[in-house]
């Protein structure tokens, strides 16, 4: 197994910086159980586009990060 991992590592070093970053992201998501699949990635990309478009049209309330963190602190510090 170690030999296989070393071979994968050597192959990864041949990738571009962007490709290595994507590989790390995918491996991390898989390790964390996030279910990174092409279908999930596509669904998230579409959801992000939908939310950005709604934001651009003024259809959603934007909340400053300070307020979000304050609310979270209040909610979970009890």
Secondary structure by P-SEA (a helix, b strand, c coil): caaaaaaaaaaaaaccaaaaaaaaaaaaaaaacccccaaaaaaaaaaaaaaaaaaaaccbbbbcaaaaaaaaaaaccc
